[in-house]
Amino acid sequence: MGNHATTQRGSAVGAEALETLRANLGGEVLLPDEQGYDEARAIWNGMHDKRPAVTVRPSGVADVITAVTFAQQHGLALAIKGGGHNVAGQALCDGGLVLDMSSMRSVRVDAKARTAYVEGGALWEDFDRETAVFRLGSTGGIVSTTGVAGVTLGGGIGWLNTKFGAACDNVLAYDLVLADGRFIRVDAREHTDLFWALKGGGGNFGVVTGFLFQLHDLDPQVLAGARFYPVESSRELLGFYRDFTRSTSRDIVVYSAIWVNPADGSHACAIALCHSGESAAAERETAPVRGYGEAELDIIAPMPYTAWQQAFNPLVPPGRNYYWKSLLFTELTDEVLDIIAEHGTKKPNPASYAVIEQFGGAFGEVAKTDTAFWHRDIRYQLVIGGAWDDPTEQEACIQYVRQLHDALAAHAAPARYLNFNLIDETDVADRVRAGFGANYDRLVQVKTTYDPENFFRINNNIEPSGGRPGPAELNDAHRREEDA
Ligand SMILES: Cc1cc2nc3c(=O)[nH]c(=O)nc-3n(C[C@H](O)[C@H](O)[C@H](O)COP(=O)(O)OP(=O)(O)OC[C@H]3O[C@@H](n4cnc5c(N)ncnc54)[C@H](O)[C@@H]3O)c2cc1C
């Protein structure tokens, strides 16, 4: 191999060192121009075109330790790719080492203990498939190809959050490789400060090689689906949605969206739900939704939870260009709904969207300081997404997102759910701080203890006291792409 890797600081990692790395791994090393390199640096958001110097696909914990140690020795920045869904492209870096965890996706259920051991590169489809067989489950992201790790480390909301809490609330233990290459088990007895911090603090503390999840009884069959209406009726639908979700049980989660009618590709508004309770109760509780208005398309029906978890995948295909912002609300006032309907119905193309997600129930019963995840009093998140394949639509899509976001910002909670983050903000450090609320100072202490040099910094970065600054360059790079 006559190759070498160039670090972010411009120095070269020699071919010999790379050859030694390759020889020491059970998994793969991918260098620029090698087969598989481009596939490994492709992530969900097509806006990002980053070229790591080295990509490592570990076969297990030993490889993760080797990769972390190698990056440290050679001054390479390290990015961790779980499912690759971070919209700001935090799974990648230019000129550093990407640890592509997609080679570690196993999920092993212990049905007796009602737990699942989930490797750090698993996707929700892996998790759901394995747990459903045992009539068990837990809260996961609503798109099956999103990574368990990124979602869970940042908090994690989905169709079961009212019943089982946030995804992070269900983690019993983390297996973690620290910045100095040490492997530790983190749970309620050992490294308790870190256990608290990993429940919402993101990828700041180390590489999670495995999560031990608590599972719950979950009938693999749920009542789920969506009803689609003409986009002109968005405001009425949003009002119905707000009123309906004021008193729903913890067996149901309901979303509302201005998006697309999947049957004919036209602009549409929709109400979507997943009821995971007993079937008669599900019929009863969902009746008002099923009787609401004249739907153009109705796909609400009993179906496997695993099928519903894949239903949104075609609407958000990988490789498309995306630009996102999100806002959190404790209530949806008339004014907020007016603004969403007014802007949403003028979105530039059917692929772009405004989606309201419901939180509550068990999710809101954890105290704000019990875990690092702060947003327990929030009832709704609005995700505004610009989505386009045709470059001529880019400007209009980005403007749509910015305008709707800016029109609503004064009505929303000051903080953001950082998993839906921070694509081109100028004040990233302030946003991250706000996203952790009063938990931030404690997170800084934990970060300073376990990663004083800020080795893990390609994330929603918590800067250790006196450490290296975070990755402002990530956001600068994104802005440059947009301005081009
Ligand atoms: C289509 C889509 C649907 C989504 N739906 C939901 C949803 O329903 N609920 C929800 O809460 N969020 C959702 N999100 C947001 C999601 O939480 C974030 O995008 C999250 O970062 C995705 O995790 P990932 O592993 O796929 O991402 P990646 O981009 O691979 O990773 C993001 C960051 O997570 C950290 N990370 C990843 N793996 C590891 C690891 N093994 N160890 C340590 N750190 C790691 C790293 O800091 C990395 O930079 C969605 C995103 C998309 C694009």
The ligand as an SDF file (V2000), in Angstrom:
LIG
                    3D

 53 58  0  0  0  0  0  0  0  0999 V2000
  -34.7650   10.4340    9.1650 C   0  0  0  0  0  0  0  0  0  0  0  0
  -34.4940   10.7500   10.6060 C   0  0  0  0  0  0  0  0  0  0  0  0
  -35.4050   10.3810   11.5780 C   0  0  0  0  0  0  0  0  0  0  0  0
  -35.1630   10.6830   12.9130 C   0  0  0  0  0  0  0  0  0  0  0  0
  -36.0750   10.3010   13.8460 N   0  0  0  0  0  0  0  0  0  0  0  0
  -35.8180   10.5090   15.1440 C   0  0  0  0  0  0  0  0  0  0  0  0
  -36.7140   10.0560   16.1330 C   0  0  0  0  0  0  0  0  0  0  0  0
  -37.7420    9.4720   15.8290 O   0  0  0  0  0  0  0  0  0  0  0  0
  -36.4180   10.2950   17.4260 N   0  0  0  0  0  0  0  0  0  0  0  0
  -35.2820   10.9390   17.8080 C   0  0  0  0  0  0  0  0  0  0  0  0
  -35.0690   11.1190   19.0010 O   0  0  0  0  0  0  0  0  0  0  0  0
  -34.4100   11.3870   16.8790 N   0  0  0  0  0  0  0  0  0  0  0  0
  -34.6540   11.1880   15.5690 C   0  0  0  0  0  0  0  0  0  0  0  0
  -33.7890   11.6600   14.6260 N   0  0  0  0  0  0  0  0  0  0  0  0
  -32.6480   12.4770   15.0540 C   0  0  0  0  0  0  0  0  0  0  0  0
  -31.5590   11.5730   15.5550 C   0  0  0  0  0  0  0  0  0  0  0  0
  -31.7010   11.4190   16.9480 O   0  0  0  0  0  0  0  0  0  0  0  0
  -30.1760   12.1370   15.2830 C   0  0  0  0  0  0  0  0  0  0  0  0
  -30.0460   12.4040   13.9100 O   0  0  0  0  0  0  0  0  0  0  0  0
  -29.0980   11.1460   15.7260 C   0  0  0  0  0  0  0  0  0  0  0  0
  -27.8600   11.8140   15.7320 O   0  0  0  0  0  0  0  0  0  0  0  0
  -29.0310    9.9720   14.7910 C   0  0  0  0  0  0  0  0  0  0  0  0
  -28.2240    8.9620   15.3070 O   0  0  0  0  0  0  0  0  0  0  0  0
  -27.2830    8.1480   14.3070 P   0  0  0  0  0  0  0  0  0  0  0  0
  -26.5310    7.1520   15.1150 O   0  0  0  0  0  0  0  0  0  0  0  0
  -28.0530    7.6690   13.1500 O   0  0  0  0  0  0  0  0  0  0  0  0
  -26.3730    9.3470   13.8260 O   0  0  0  0  0  0  0  0  0  0  0  0
  -24.8410    9.5320   13.4640 P   0  0  0  0  0  0  0  0  0  0  0  0
  -24.8250   10.6920   12.5360 O   0  0  0  0  0  0  0  0  0  0  0  0
  -24.1890    8.2890   13.0350 O   0  0  0  0  0  0  0  0  0  0  0  0
  -24.2380    9.9250   14.8600 O   0  0  0  0  0  0  0  0  0  0  0  0
  -24.5630   11.1370   15.4820 C   0  0  0  0  0  0  0  0  0  0  0  0
  -23.6520   11.3710   16.6550 C   0  0  0  0  0  0  0  0  0  0  0  0
  -23.9440   10.3970   17.6460 O   0  0  0  0  0  0  0  0  0  0  0  0
  -22.7720   10.0180   18.3200 C   0  0  0  0  0  0  0  0  0  0  0  0
  -22.5890    8.5590   18.1700 N   0  0  0  0  0  0  0  0  0  0  0  0
  -23.0890    7.7410   17.2160 C   0  0  0  0  0  0  0  0  0  0  0  0
  -22.7460    6.4720   17.4820 N   0  0  0  0  0  0  0  0  0  0  0  0
  -22.0270    6.4970   18.6200 C   0  0  0  0  0  0  0  0  0  0  0  0
  -21.4140    5.5060   19.4360 C   0  0  0  0  0  0  0  0  0  0  0  0
  -21.4680    4.2000   19.1310 N   0  0  0  0  0  0  0  0  0  0  0  0
  -20.7480    5.9160   20.5350 N   0  0  0  0  0  0  0  0  0  0  0  0
  -20.6840    7.2130   20.8730 C   0  0  0  0  0  0  0  0  0  0  0  0
  -21.2560    8.1890   20.1620 N   0  0  0  0  0  0  0  0  0  0  0  0
  -21.9210    7.8310   19.0640 C   0  0  0  0  0  0  0  0  0  0  0  0
  -21.6420   10.7790   17.7380 C   0  0  0  0  0  0  0  0  0  0  0  0
  -21.4170   11.9440   18.4760 O   0  0  0  0  0  0  0  0  0  0  0  0
  -22.1640   11.1690   16.3640 C   0  0  0  0  0  0  0  0  0  0  0  0
  -21.5710   12.3010   15.8850 O   0  0  0  0  0  0  0  0  0  0  0  0
  -33.9860   11.3690   13.2840 C   0  0  0  0  0  0  0  0  0  0  0  0
  -33.0760   11.7350   12.3040 C   0  0  0  0  0  0  0  0  0  0  0  0
  -33.3250   11.4380   10.9830 C   0  0  0  0  0  0  0  0  0  0  0  0
  -32.3590   11.8720    9.9480 C   0  0  0  0  0  0  0  0  0  0  0  0
  1  2  1  0
  2  3  1  0
  2 52  2  0
  3  4  2  0
  4  5  1  0
  4 50  1  0
  5  6  2  0
  6  7  1  0
  6 13  1  0
  7  8  2  0
  7  9  1  0
  9 10  1  0
 10 11  2  0
 10 12  1  0
 12 13  2  0
 13 14  1  0
 14 15  1  0
 14 50  1  0
 15 16  1  0
 16 17  1  0
 16 18  1  0
 18 19  1  0
 18 20  1  0
 20 21  1  0
 20 22  1  0
 22 23  1  0
 23 24  1  0
 24 25  2  0
 24 26  1  0
 24 27  1  0
 27 28  1  0
 28 29  2  0
 28 30  1  0
 28 31  1  0
 31 32  1  0
 32 33  1  0
 33 34  1  0
 33 48  1  0
 34 35  1  0
 35 36  1  0
 35 46  1  0
 36 37  1  0
 36 45  1  0
 37 38  2  0
 38 39  1  0
 39 40  1  0
 39 45  2  0
 40 41  1  0
 40 42  2  0
 42 43  1  0
 43 44  2  0
 44 45  1  0
 46 47  1  0
 46 48  1  0
 48 49  1  0
 50 51  2  0
 51 52  1  0
 52 53  1  0
M  END
$$$$
